[in-house]
Structures are given as structure tokens and as C-alpha cells.
Amino acid sequence: MHPPPAAMDFGQSSLFGYMDELQELTFIERPVRRSLKTAEEIERLTVDEDLSDIERALYLLSAGQDIQGTSAIASLPFLMRQSPAETLRTVLPKVREVLQAAGAEMQLTAALAFLTILQEESVSVHTYAHSFLHVILLHLEHRDTGVSNAWLETLLSVIEVLPKETLRHEILNPLVSKAQLSQTVQSRLVSCKILGKLTNKFDAHTIKREILPLVKSLCQDVEYEVRSCMCRQLENIAQGIGAELTKSVVLPELIELFRDEGSSVRLAAFETLVNLLDNFDTDDRSQTILPLVKSFCEKSFKADESILTSLSFHLGKLCHGLYGIFTPDQHLRFLEFYKKLCTLGLQQENGHNESQIPPQILAQEKKYITVRKNCAYNFPAMTVFVDPKNFHMELYSTFFCLCHDPEVPVRYTIAICFHEVSKLLDSGVYLIHKELITLLQDESLEVLDALIDHLPETLELMSAGGESTTQENKLSSLPDLIPALTAAEQRAATSLKWRTHEKLLQRYACLPHVISSDQIYYRFLQRMFTIVMTNNVLPVQKAASRTLCIFLRYNRKQDQRHEVIQKLIEQLGQGKSYWNRLRFLDTCEFIIEIFSRSFFCKYFFLPAIELTHDPVANVRMKLCYLLPKVKSTLKIPADKHLLQQLEMCVRKLLCQEKDKDVLAIVKRTVLELDRMEMSLDAQFQKKNYEKDLLDQEKEREELLLLEMEQLEKEKQQNDGRSMSEKTLEKKHFVSGREMKTPAALPKNTPTAVPGPSSGTPSTSKEVRKSKLIRSQSFNSQAFHSKYGNLDKCASKNPTMAYTSSASGLAKTSAMISLTDDSFWTPRNASSAPATFASSAPLPSTSRGTANPVDIKSAGSKDMQPRKAALKSRKSNP
């Protein structure tokens, strides 16, 4: 027999143990109790509630503690907005008095409050200068560097708005004495920054006479900090004095500072010179600047690592500014110098833990990482420097190293620049296919997040950069792309960074322009559906739903479209989970945005309004918000029966709804529905002209997709026919309009394709050829329209905006001309596959008929009134 499990021991020894633990907890809580305020302190901090804002501020500044005085100063912008005159008269003098002995926190608060008052323009510039400027100038040389810099930032902002006379008397004249060697270093540093700001406020003559002597004096100061600070202001001074004075005054000072004994001064001179390259002519750059820069680069490896960090950051701009004056040897030297920086520190990789590396070596390696990161940042500029034609020979190995760098910041930076490099390489973009796969498979999600920001542009450049640009052969030379994309999505899905996952799903909307429809269907579409069904993050679900709709929009096989639509209706719209039914309504909203009105009415109208009977109030509520968009898809009189069903569902909601929140939304929705204007079938209204025109274009593209599938099937059949069958086919042609009936004819019987209506007869072969050419061009035109345009299709279409009604009607008449059979292809069994083949028929609503299954009759009833209306319009534009 085994002894029973030990129960909790409530003996004396155990209780003493529990008491010890409780005493430890009490000891932990003691500091918290001690921090509470006593009754006397609370009394001292209490302020009479009847005091006004200004009276309360005066009381806190006079008798309050420091934290209360700081709060009163922080309220200055509010007081200036409420009563500026009273605040300037009573509160501001008290603030000046308190600031004389205030601590750092109160000083920082005052500097920020003064700056806020300036930005909000609570008082005029004259009043501000009279009331606040002296206080700012008084605290510029505060002993605390942080406080001094805060007041200096406020002053530099004030200089932007002050008039010249005030600047001259209040700032420039006192600056002459403040910049002397007899003043403190802090005073001279402040003078350098003020001089850099003042040059943009005065004319060149005043700058030459009064400011430049001070600048030269500070550039030759005995303290390296002052020389470095003044050197960094030379860029602002050069912008104010013009090219001639820059060449005669600024350039000699820069040359002198380049030879300074202080490394920080030389670094400041280098950075300033790089930023001023555009101000010098070719002779100055080739004879003066290039030797200086060359010498600086050669000595950089022997100097401090901070110089290498700055040099690597500015190297791209330097090479661009000096481009065209390099000799071949100099060009090669700078390129080799860049390559050396790209691998700096990699030779010392030994796989040791950071704890085993001395701190000095560890700090040096971190600086080397920054150098390589800067090199990755400059890689597009260096690609231009070597010429993209020479990329493979000169820079590919360096690009490979940066993409495989062991440090995440380096790979992150090169991922950000990847699309820029792709643009520069143009037709040679295939050279970096493998590096794209490498970054997509990177173990760091930060790298993936940086890469997918411009993933659509990158993939489209990849697909257009190869030798073959046909739909079937897109990215055929990159077989690892699809596995890399799917693996990237799986990695993002299993992480906690749902925003990266959402962004990646949004970028996948570009895939129809990059890979084939079948590849999307078998590798991505089902995954999107699974995310919509199972993911727990709402933004991710919505991103997957929208991308799924775009995949469906560009799917080129009817049976696949049928399967997806059926899944959406059965598993989302009729799903057991109310959450799935909510996502179905989100999908319906995307369908309305992306597809034509007729598509939504045909497949999703009835399943959507059936949710008015949903047992969950949230679903009915969401549907009520969607009803105005649902009604906007209807056209009268073709969709009159659908309008009647919509009105009947709304009436039932009004009469039978028991949830008060849903009922309130239903009432508001009814008012909105009553105010809506219905679109008339085959007519353009001025108010919705662009929307109607865009919808016509969407419908035309959807019909073209059906035609493309049929034509491709016919092409495959024609390729397998014997010569006798092809000879027989030539005998079958009709003049005028021909109707194709693939469903009614035998498989090997030649069929006619609708062609242009004209007086000249044309053979079915010629018509079929023209149709096929147009359908193939659809890949690079309608089908290749940027996926980003879908984001705008609900609101506007810039390519269809017209400046005048007359020209708009003419363009509309040209666009929907009855001679274009690709637009008015009848929606029946003879024009395209009638419906999606399935054992379970889809809920479908065809316009202009009560029988949703008879698509042939629906197409004829729908098209006849539109043709008649457009004929009348065409005859009388």
C-alpha cells in the first residue's frame, strides 16, 4: 500500500513559516507607506477651489512648492490663450522672479512654455519680443548644459520671426562681446549657433561687414569645441552669403580646419565640405576639394572609429558630388575603399560570446557594425557611381556580403534599399534574384518587415526584368520565390508581430501581376481563406479577406472562381460562428469595392441580406451599416426584384427587431436608404458619373476574363486539330455579328467569336485572332494595372476624370461603343461559360429576370435595354 499524498500541514512550525513570509511582505510595503503624504503636507498642497486660473497660478508661484510652481509655469500657454493682457501684467513678472533661483526642471518647463506661446501666436511678435525675449537671453548661459540648450532652441525659433531691427539691437550687437575669447566656452558656443541662424536674416553686405569677422575669429578659437561648433555652422553661413563669398571666405576656413589637430574639428570640416559640394565649381572640386578628401580617406583607418562612421555615412553623397572629375585610378580607389568599409570587422568574427570579449573590442565591433550599416544605406548611390551596367563585375559580391551580413541592422538597411537597387538595375535585376530570396527567408522579422514595404514594386520589377514577360512565364527563372513567400507568411503568422503579418498580407495583393493565376490558387488562395477563418487578430483577418477578393478578381478559371465563391458563402456567410458571418460582411464590402455591381448582385446580394434574420445582434447591426452600400449596387429597372427583396428585409427588421441598439441603427439606415438615388440601367448620371463609368470598366474587365479563358481553350483545341478540320473551319463564317456557342456545339466543331460590327465580312479565324491578341494584352493593361489602384476604386479613378461634360460624353461614347463586343458580350452560354460547374448551385441573382438559374435569358434581358439606351445616346451625343 502506498501512503496517501501528503495534505497541507497546518501545524505550528508551518504556521510560523507562513508568518515569516507575511512579515517579509509587510517589510516590502513599508517604503510605500512612508511615501504617502501626511495630513500637514496635504493641507499645505491644497489650493482654494474658488480661485481663478490666474489667481491660482500667482498663489502657486508665491507660496507653493517647486512642483506646484512648475505646474503654474506649464499653464502659461493656456493662460495666454484665455487672457493674454492679464497674464502679461500679473503672472509673467512673477515667473521672471521665480526663474532667478529655479531648478533645472522649472527652467526646462519655462523654456518649453515660452516656445509654445510663440508657436501658438498668442500675442504679436512685437509684444512677444518686449515681454519674453529678455528672459530668454538672460538664461542662455545657464550653468546646466541641458537648460542652456533648451533656452537656445527657444531663441533660435524666436529669431525666425523677429524683425531685422530687433535682431540687430537685441541679439547681434551684444553678440560681438559674447564671442570674445574673454568670455566662457559656453558663451562662445552659443554665439556660434546664433551666428549660423542670423545669416539668413541679413543681406550679404551686413553679413560681410558684421558677421564674417566674428565667424573667422571663432573658427580660429583656442578651444577645439568652439572651432568644431563654428565649422558646422559654415553651411548655413554659405547659404546666406552666396557662391562668391563662399569661395573666397568659407572655403579657405574649411581648408584650414581640415588640417586641424583635433579629430572632431577635421570631422566637422569633412561633413561640412561634403554638404557644400554643390556650391563649388568644377575647378575648385578637382583642384582643391578632391586632394583634401583623398587624404582624409587614406588617414581614416588610422584615426578614431567615429571618423570611419561619419565617412561611411557621407561616402555616397561624396562620390555623387565628385562624379565626373575622378580619373579611372581615383574612381577605382574610392570604389575599393567602399568595398573595404562594407566588410570592416567581418574578418574578426570568431563566434565567441559577448561575455568573453573585452569591452574595448566589443565597443569597436559595434562601431564597425554601424560602418557596414552606413555602407548598406549608401549602396544605391554607389550603384550609380559604378554604373548599373558594371554592377555584376564591380558590386555584386559586395551586395551579396551585405545581404548575408551576420548583424541584423546591416541586413535591415539593405532590405530597405533593395527596391531602389532593383530600379537602378532595370533589365539586370535578375542578378539579385537570389538575394531577394535570402532576405525573404531571413530569420529576423525586422528584415522581412523592411523588405515588404516595397515588395510589390520589387516583384513587379523582377517579373518585368526577365527576357519573357508573358503571364505563364512570369518569374520562371525564380522557382524559389513562391516557397519563400509562403514561408515568410508562416513565420510572420507564428510571431507576435501581427502588424508585420497584416502588412505582408496587404502586399500579397500584388501577386496577380507577378505570378500565374494557378500558382496563386494552389499556393496562396487557400491560405488566405484559412487566415480569415481561424486567425484571432481582426486587422489580419481583414487584410487576408481583401487580398482574397483581389485574388478572386484576377482568377482566370471559372471553376476555381466558383469554388471560392461557394466557400465564402457556405463557410463564412452561412457559418456556425457569428465571427465568421461578421467576416463575410467585411468580405462583401471588399467585393463591392473591387468588383462590378453586377458581380456582387449576381453572387453575394441574396446571401448578404439573408443575414437580416441572423440570431446574433452584432451581425444584424453590422449588416445595417452595410445596407446603403448594398443598395448602391442596384440598377433600376433591371434589379427591381432585388430592390423589393431588400425593402422587404428592412421592413421585417423594423417590425420584428427586439434589440434596441439594432433597432436604432435600422431607423437611421432607413432614412439614409430613402435619401439615396438609384442608378438607372445603362445611363450615366452627372452626380455618379465617374462611379458609373468605373463600374462599366470593371464589368468589361470581368467579361474579358471570361472571354480569355474561352479563347485559351479554343486555342488549345485549334492547336490539336488536323489540317482537314482547319480547312473545314475556314468555310464557317458569317458576315456581320457572330455569336459563339461552345456549350451547345460539339467539342471539335469550330465556333465563331463575336467581332466588330461592320459592313465588311471577316472570317472567324481573323476575329478569333484579334480577340486572343486583345485578351493577351489584357495582362499588361487592365490586368497589370497597379494593385494600389484598387484601394482608390471606391472613391475615384484619376484616369477617368473628365474636365467637361461634352468631352466626357464623347469619351464615354467611345469607351462603350456598341462596336466593341468585348464590352457587350452577352452573359449567356454562348458568350462565355454560363455558370460555375458545381454539384451545389450558387445563390445567384441575374438582373432583369426572376429565375436566377437561367443566365442566358438574364443576359439577354439585361443587355437589350442597355443597348437601346446607348444606341440613342450614340446617335445624339
N, C-alpha and C positions, 0 to 999 in steps of 0.2 A: 504494500500500500504506500502510495506517495503521500507525503504530508500536504495538507491543503495550502493553497497560496497564502502568503503572509498578508494579513489585514493591516490597516493603518494602525500604528501604535500611538495610543493616546496616553501613554504612561508619563510619569513625572519627568524623566530625562528628555523625552521627546518634546514635552511642552516647554521645558527650559530652552531647548534648541529653537523652537518657534519664537519664543520671547526675544532671544538674541537677534534673530532676523528682523523682528519688528523694531527693536532698538536701533539697528543699523538704518532702517528706513526712516526712522524719526530723525536720526543724525543727518541723513541726506536732506531732509526737508527743512532743517534749521536755517540754512542760508536764505531760503526762500522767505521764511517768516521774518527774518531780520531785515530783508529788503523792503518790507511793507512800510508805508508812511505812518507816522504817529499822528495822533489827533492834533497836536500843535502844528505839525508840518502841513497837514491838510487844511487847517484853519488859515495858515499863512499863505497857502497857494489858492485859496478860494477868492473869487472876484465877484463883486456885486453884479447880478444879472441885469439890473436896471440901467447899467451904464451903456452909453452909445459906443459904437465901434472906435471912434476917435478917443473918447474918454477912457475906454478900456486900454487902448494902446498907450496912452500917456501914463496911466496908472502902472501898467506893467513895466514900462521903461524907467519909471521913477522908483517904485517900491518893490518891484518883483524880483525874482531870482533870474540868473543868467538865462535859463532855458525859457522863461517867460518873456524876457527881453528879446531873445532870438525869435520867438514866435511873433512878437509885435512887429519886428523889422520885416519878417517874412510876409506880413499882411500889408506892407506898404503899397504894392501894386493894386490890391483890392481897394484900399483907402483912396488912392489916387483916381481910381475909376469912379468911386462914389462921390467924393467931394474933394477935388484937387486943391482948390484955394485954401480950404480949412486945413488940409493935411500939410501943405507947404508952410502955412502960417504957424501951426502949433506942433505938429508931430516931427517934422524934419529938423528943426533946431534941437529937439531933444535927442534925435538919432545922432546928430553930429556930436553932441556932448557925450553920449554913451560910447560911441565908437573910439573915443580918445583912449579909453582903458579897456576896450573889449577884447575878448579872447579870439582865437583863430576861428572858431565855429561861427561866432556872431559876425566876424569880418567877412567870411565867405558868404554868409546869408545876405549881408548887406550888398556885396558886390553883385550877387545874382539878382537881388531885388531891383537895384538901380538899372541893370541891363534889361530886365523885364519891362520896367517903366518906359525905357527908351524904345524897345521893340513894339510895345502896345500904343505908342504915340499918345500917351495920356495927356501930355502937355506939349506946347510948341517947343521948337528947337531952341529959341531964344530963352524961354523960361527954364528949360532943362539945363542949358549952359550956365545960367545965372544961379540956379539952385543946387545942382548936383555936381558940376564939373570940379569945383574947388575941393569937394570932399573926396572925389576920385583921385585927383592929383596929390592930395595930402597923404594918402595911404599907399602910393605906388611903391615906396621904398620900405615897406614893412619888413621887419626882421625875419618873418616866416616866409620862405620862398613860395609856398603854395598860396598864401594870402596875396603876396605881391603879384604873382602871375594872374590871379583871379581879377584883381583890380586893373591889371594891364589889359586883359582881354576886354574888360568893360570899356576902357579908354579907347582901344583900337576900334571898337564898334562905334563909339561916340564920334571919333574923327571922321568917319564916313559921312556924317550928316552935318557937321559943323561948318559954318561959312568960313571963307578964307581969312577974313579979318580976325575972327575969334581964334582961329588956329594960329595965326601969326603972333598975336599978343599973348595968348594964354598958354601956348604949347611950344611953338618954335623958338621964340625969344628966350624963355627960361632954359630951353634945351642946350643952348650954347654953353652955359655954365655947368649944366649937369653932365655934359660929355667930356669935361676936362679930366686930366689924369689925377687931379687932386681929389676928385670925387671917389666914392666907393665903387667896387666892381659891380655891385648890384645896380647902382645908378647908371653906370655906363652900359650895362647890358640892356636895361630898359630903354636907354637913349637909342641904341642900335635898332630895336624893334619899332620904336616910334618913327625914326627916320625912314625906315623902309615903307611905312604906311603914309607918311607925309608926301612922298614924291609924286603920288598920283593926284594930289590936291593942288599943286602949284605948277606954274608954267616953267618951261625949260630955263628961262633966264634966271628966275628966282632960285631954281634948284642949283644952277651952276654957281651962283654968287653966294648963297647962304647955306645950302645943304651939302654940296660936294666937298667943301673943305672939312666939314665935320666927318664925312664918310672916310676921307683919306686918313684923317687923324685916328679914327677908331680902327681902321684896317692895319695901322702900324702901332696899335696899343701894346703895352708891355705884357699884358695878360693874354695867354692863348685863348681863354674862354671868350674874351671880348673880340679878338680877331676872328675867331670862328663864327661868332654870332653875327658880326658885321658882314662877313663874307656871304652868309646865307641870305642876307637882305639885298645883295647886289643884283639879284634877279629882278626884284621889284623896282629897284632904282633904275635899272636899264630900260624897263618898260616906260618909265616916266621921262627919260631924257632923250630918247631917240637913238638911231643907229650910229650917228657920227660921234656923239659924246660917249656912247658905249665903247666904240672902238678906241677913242683917244684917252678915256679916263678909266673905264671899268676893266678893259682887257689888260692894261699894264698892272693894275692892282691884282687881278687874278693870277697873272704870271708870277708875280712876287709871292703871292700866298701859296702857289703850287710848290715853291721851294722852301716853305716854312719848316721850321724844325719840329713843330707839333703835328703829330699824325692826324689829330682831329681837324686841324686847320687845313691840311692838304686834302683830306677827305671832303670837307666843305667846299673847297675850291674846285675839286673834280666834279662834284654833283652840280654846283652852280654853272660850271662851264658846259656840262652836258645839256643842261636846261636852256642855255643861251646860244646853242649852236646855230639856230635859225637866224640869229641877229648878226652873224658874221658872214662876210663874203667868202668866195672860194679860195682866194689867196690867203686870207687870214687862217682859214681852216687847214689848208695844206702846208703852209709855211710856219705857222705858229702853234696852232692847237694840236695837230697830229703828232708832232715830236713830243709835246708835253704828255699827251695821253699815252703814247707808246712807252715812254719812260716810266710813267706811273704804273702801267700794267706789268711791266717787267719787274718792278720792285715790289709788287703787291704780295707775292708769295713769301717774301722775306719779312713783311710787315705784320701788323696785327690782323687777326681774323676778321675784325669788324670792317676793315678796308676791302677784304675779299667779298664780304656780304654785300656791301654797297656797290662794288664794282660789278658783281654778278647781276644785281638788280637793274643797273643802268646800262649794261653792255648792249642790249638790243637797241635801245634808243641811241647809243653812241654809234654803233655800226650803221644804223639808218641815217643818222645825221652826217656821217662822213662818207656815205656811199657815193662812189663816183670819183673820189680822189685817191683811193688806195691803188698802189701798184699791185701787180699779181703777187709779189712776195709778201707785201704787207697784208693783203687780203687773206692769204694762206696763214700768216702768223696769227691774226685775230681769230680766224676760224679754229686753229689748233688750240689757242688759248681758251676759247669757249668749250671745246671738247674736253680739255683738261679739267675745267671747272665742273663739268657735268659728272665726272667720275671722282671728284675730290672726296677723299675719305673712304671710298669703297675698298681701296687696297688694304685698309687696316681692319676690315671686318674679320673677326676671329671666332665669332659665335659665343663669346663669354657673356656671362650675366652682367647686368649693370652694377650689381653689388661688388663684383670682382674688379671693376675698372676704377682706377684712381679718379677723383673728382675733376682734376685738371683735364685729363684725357676725355672724360665724359662731356665736359663743357665744350671742349674743342670739337668733338664729334657732332654735338648739337648745332654748332655754328656751321659745320660742313653740310649738315642736312639742310640748313637754311640756304646755303650757297646753291646746292643742287635744286632746291625748290625754286629759287630765283631763275636758275637756268631753264627749268621747265616753263616758267612764266614767259621767258623771252624766246621760246622755241619758234613760234610763228614768225617773229621778226628775223630770226636767224635763217629761217627757211627762205624768206625774201632775199636775205643777204647772199645766200649761195645760189639763188635762182632755183625754183622748183624743178627745173629740168635736170639739175645736178643732185637732186635730193638723194637718190639711191646710192650714189657714189660717195657723197660728202657727209650726209647727216643721218642716214638710215640706222647705222649702228648706234649712234648717239640716242636716237629716238627709241630704239629697242632697249637700251640701258635705262632710260628714264621710265619707260613703261614697266620695267621689271625691277625698279629700284626697291631695295628692302624696306624703305621707310614710306609710311602712308602719306605724309604731307607732299612728298615728291610725286607719287602716283596720282594723288588727288589733283594737284595742279596741272599735270599733263592731261588728265582726263577733262578738265575744264577747257583746255586749249585744243582738244582733239578735233572738234568740228572746224576750227579755224585752219588747222593744218590740212584737213580734208579739202576745204575750199581752195587753198593755195595749190594743192597738188592737182586738182581738177582731174584730167584723164589718167593721171598717175596715182590716183587714190588707191588702186588695188595693191599698191606697195605696202600699205599699212592695214590690210585686212586682218592679219594675224594679231596685230596689236589691239585692234578693236575687240577681238575675241578674248584676248588676255585681260583687258580691263573689265569686260562684262563678267568674266569669271573671277574677278578679284575677290579676295576673302574679306576685304573691308567694305562695308556698306556705304561709307563716306565716299569712296572712289566711285562706286556704282551710282550714287546719288548725283555726283558731279557730272558723270558721263551722260546720264539720261536727260539732263536739262536740255541738251541739243541733240538728242538721239534721233529724232525724225529727220533733221537736216543731214546728219551724218549718214544715216541709212540710205536716204534718197541720193546723196552724192555717191555712195558706194554702188547703188544699183544703176546709176546713170554713167558711172565712170568706166564700166567694162565695155568690152567690144560688142556684146549683144545687149540690146535694150528691149527685147520682146518680153511679153508678160511671162511666158513659160520658162524663159531662161534667166529671169531676174536673180542676181546673186548666185548663179550656178557655180561660180568659181569659189564660193564661200560656203561649203557644206556644213561648217560648224556653227553657222550663225544661229539657226533655229534651236539647236540644243543649248547654246549659250544664253539665248534669250529666255528660254523656259527655265533653265537653271537659275538665272538671275531673279526671275519672278518667284521661284520657290524659296530662294534664300531670303528675299525681302518679306515673303509671307510668313516665314517662320521666325522672323525677328520681331522685336518690339517697336520698330520704327515704321509705324503704319503710314506716315506721311510719304516716306520713300516708296512704299508699296503702292500707295494711291497715285503718286506721280508716274511711276513706271507703267501702271495700267492705263493712265491717260496717254502716255507716249506711244503705247502699243496701237493706238488708233491710226498710226501712220502705216501699219504693216500692209494694208491693201495696195499701197503704192510701191511696195518693196518686194513682196513675195507673192506667190500664186494663191489663188482662192482655195485650192485644195489643201495647200500647206497650212493655211490659216484654219481651215475647217478641221483638219485632223490633229493639229498640234496646239491650237490656241483657243478655238471657239468653245470647246467643251470645258476647258479650264476656266474661262470667263463665267460660264454658266455655273460651275461649281462654286466659284467665289461668291456669286450673287446669292446662291442658295445657303452657303454654310459659313461665310465669314461673319465675324462679330462686330466689325467696325463699319459704321454706316457710310462714311466718305469712301471707303474702299469698295463697298458694295455698289455704290452709285457710279464710281469710276469704271468698275467692271461692267455694269449694266450699259453704260453709254458706249463703251468700246465694243461690247457685244452687238449693240444696234448698228454700229458702223461696219462691223464685220458682216452682219446680215445685209446691210445696204449694198455692199460691193460683192457679195457672193454671186457666183456666175452659174450655179447649178440649181435647178428648180427643186429637185428632190431634197437637196440639202437645206434650202430655204424653208421648204415645207416642214422638215423635221424640227428645225429651230423654232419656227412659229408655233408648232404644235406643243413643243416642250414649254415654251413661255406661257402659253395659255393653260396647259394642264397642270404643270408643276408649280407655276407661280400664281397665275390668276385664279386657279381652282385648287391651290394647295391647301393642306390642312392647317399649316401655320399662318396665323394672321400676319406675321412678319413678312412672309413670302408674298402675301397678297398686297401688302404695302409696297414691296419692291416691284411688283407687277405694275402698280400705278406709276411709280417712278419710270419704269421702262416705257410705259405708254406716253409719258411726257417726252421722253427722248425720241420715241417713234414719231410723234407729231412734229418735233423739231427737225429731224433728219430726213424723214421720208415725205412723200407727197400726201396730200389729203386723201386721195382715192385709196392709197395703200392702207392707211390707218382705218378708213371706213370699211374696207373690204375684210380686214382680218381682226382688228382689235376694237372696233366700236362696240359691238354687242358684248364681248367678254368684259369690257370696261364698265359699261353701265349696268351689267348684271350684279356688280358689287354694291349696288344700292340696297340689295337685300342681305348684305353681309351681316352676320351676327355681332361683329365687333364694331364698336362705335368709332374707334380710331380709323378704321378702314373707310367707313361711310363718310367720316369727316374729311379725310384726305381726298376722296372722290369728289366731294362737293367743291373743294378748291380747284380740282382739275376740270370740272364740268364746262366752264367758259372756253377753255382750250379745246375740249372735245366738240363743243358746238361750232367752233370756228372752222372745223374740218368739213362741215356740211356745205353742200351746194344745192340751191333750190332751182328748179323743181326736181332734179334727179334724186335727191336724198330726202324727199318729203316724208317717206315712210320711216326713215331713221329719225327724223326730227320728231315725228309723232311718238315714237318709242321713247325718245329722250324726255319729252314733255310728260309722258305717262309715268316714267320713273320718278321725275321730280314731284309730280302730284302725289304719288304714293309716299314719298318722303315727307312731304308737308302734312299729309293726313295721318300717317302711321308712326312717324318718328316719336320716340318716347324720351330720348336723351336730350336734355335741354341745351347742351352745348352744340350738339349736331344740328338741332332744330334752328338755333340762332344763326348758324352758318348757312343752313339751307335757305333761310329767308333772305339773307344778304345775297346769296348766289342767285336766287330767283330774280331779284331786282337787277343784278348785273346781266343776267341772261336776257331779260326783257329789253335792256338798252342796246344789246348787240345787234349789229346789222348783218343780215345773212348775205353770203356771196351768191351771185347769180351765175348759173352754169354757163360756161363759155362766154362770159362777159367780164370785162375789166372795169372796176370801179376806181374812180380817182383816189378815193381815200385809201384803198388797199391795193393800189396799182402794182407796187413793187412786190408785195407779198404774193399777189396772184400770178405775176409773171415768174417769180421764183418757183412757185408751186408747179407751174406748167413745165419749167425746165426740169424739175425733179421728176415729174411724171414721164417726161420724154426720156430721161436717162434710164428710168426703171424699165420702160418699154424696150429701150435699146439693149439692156442686159438680156431680156428675153430673146430678142432677135439674135444677139450674139451667140447665145447658146444653141439656138436652132441652126444658125448658119454654120457654126463649127461642126455640128453633127452632120449637116449636109455635105460639108467639105470633106469630112472623113469618108462618107459614103461615096462621094464622087471619085475620091482617090482610089477606091477599091473596085470601081466599075470597069467593065470590059469596054473595049473600043466600040463594040456593037451597041452597047447601052448608051454610050456617049453620042453615037451617031443618031440613035433614036431620039435622044433628048433634044437635039437641035430642031426636030420637027415640031416640037411642042412649044409654041409661043403664041401670044395674043397681042394685038395692038391695044394701046391704052393701058388701063389699070389691070393688074393680075393679082389674084388672091392665092396665097399659098395654103395648102391644106395637108400638112404632114400627118395629122392624126387620122384623116379619112382615106388616105391613099396607101397603096401597098408600099412596102419599105423600099423597093428598088425602082419605084415609079418616079420620074423626075417631077419636081414641084416648082411652081413659079413663086418668085419673091416679089412683094409689092415694089413698084418702081415709080419714078416720076411720071406724072400725068402729062402727056404731050401728044402732039399730033403725029410724031414720028414713031413707028413701031420699033421695039427693041426686044432682043431675044432674052429669054430667061437667064441664059448664061452670063450675058453682059450685066443684067440687073443684079444677079447674084454676086457677081464680081465686085460691083460698086458697093453693094451692101456690106460685103465682107471687108473691103478696104476701110469703109467708114467705121465698122464695128471694131476693127483692129486699131484704128486711130483713136478710138474712144479711150483706150488705155492711157494714152499720153495727153488727152484733152480733158474730157469730162471725168474720166475715171482717175486721172492723175491730178485733178485739182487738189490743192493743198488740203490736208485733213483739217487744218485750222479753220478753213472757211466754214466748216460745219458748225463751229462754235458761234458763227455770226449769222447763220442762215435763218434763225428765228426772228432776227431784228432787222437785218439789212443785207443787201447784196450790192457791193460797190460797182460791180461790173454791169449791173442792170439799172443803175440810176440814170435818169434822163433829165436833161435840163429844161425841156419844153414839152408841152403836151403834144404838139404837132409832130415833132421829131420822134417822140415816144411812141405815138400811134403808128408811125411809119416803120419803126424798128420792130414793134410788136407784130405788125402785119407781115414783115419779112421773116420774123422768127417762127411764127405759127402758120406759115403759108400752107395752104392745102396741097401744094405740090410736094410737100415733104412728108412722105409716107412713113418715115421713121417716127414722126411725132404722132400721127393719127392712125397708127396701126390698130385695127380693131382688136378688142380684147376678147377673142374667141378662139376656138380650137384651130382655126385656120391661120391665124396670125402668129400665134405663139402657143406653147404648151398651156392647155386650158387651166389646169389646176395642179396642185402638188399631189403626186401619186401617193396614197396612203390608205391603209385599211380603215382608219378613222377619219372621216371628213372634217376639215377645219371649219370653225364658225366663220362664215364668210358672208359679207353683205355687199351685193353688187348694186351699183347705182341704177335707178330707173326701172327696177323690177322687184316683184315681191318674192320671187323664187331665188334664194341665194345660191342654189346649186347650178342653175342654168347660166353659166357665164357667157355663153355665146350670145343668148338673147340680151343679157345685160350689157355686153359690149356694144351691140348694135343700137340698143335704145339709148345708151349713154352718148354715143358718138354722133348720132344723127342730128339732135338739136344743136350740138356744138358746131358741127359742120355748117348747118344752115345759118347760124348766127355769124360765123366767121366769114361765110361767103358774102353775106350782106355787108359786113364791115369792109371786106377787101374791095368790093365794088364801089363803096362810097367811103374812102378813108377820111 
